[in-house]
Amino acid sequence: MSRSVRQYIGIIMAIVIYYLIHEGAHLLVALHYGVFKQINFMGLGVQVDVYHTQMTDFQMGIFCLAGAIATFVFSWLLIVLCKPICATKSKVFRTIAWYTSLVMLLLDPLYLSVLCGFFGGGDMNGIVLLWQEWVVRALFAGIGLIHAFVIFRYLLPKYTKSFAE
């Protein structure tokens, strides 16, 4: 299989895995609170819809924060498992793991620190029910910087070496 085909597969699978983890966490919280309404498919996006009038501000904040927490935990699981992942023989699997790591480590911190102001808020609309927006943005900016450091100092060298072999 060519490198470019592996990259396309890796990118597509990373997006699918991101949605499963991020929106799956929203779904689990909505089901736990008994407020699940429906799943909306919007272009390339997916959204878990809830009966928000049946939720307290705290529940809405937890619902909106759940996706970011899930992607954070999953991304750090991928970091912990980096060595065994890089040792696998399947280049397709390693490519999927590499792109999934990038998406999981960068997307939510980037969105919740910068991009939410340009795209209607999304999860930020609920998270601000727990903390002030500037605190959330600063927190996720810090997380994003730490994640970028981990990518360049730890993950990139490991994956680069594994693909060179």
Secondary structure as GFF3:
##gff-version 3
##sequence-region A 1 165
A	DSSP	alpha_helix	3	33	.	.	.	ID=ss1
A	DSSP	beta_strand	36	42	.	.	.	ID=ss2
A	DSSP	beta_strand	45	50	.	.	.	ID=ss3
A	DSSP	three_ten_helix	52	54	.	.	.	ID=ss4
A	DSSP	alpha_helix	57	80	.	.	.	ID=ss5
A	DSSP	alpha_helix	82	87	.	.	.	ID=ss6
A	DSSP	alpha_helix	91	113	.	.	.	ID=ss7
A	DSSP	three_ten_helix	115	117	.	.	.	ID=ss8
A	DSSP	alpha_helix	124	127	.	.	.	ID=ss9
A	DSSP	alpha_helix	133	150	.	.	.	ID=ss10
A	DSSP	pi_helix	151	155	.	.	.	ID=ss11
A	DSSP	alpha_helix	156	164	.	.	.	ID=ss12
###
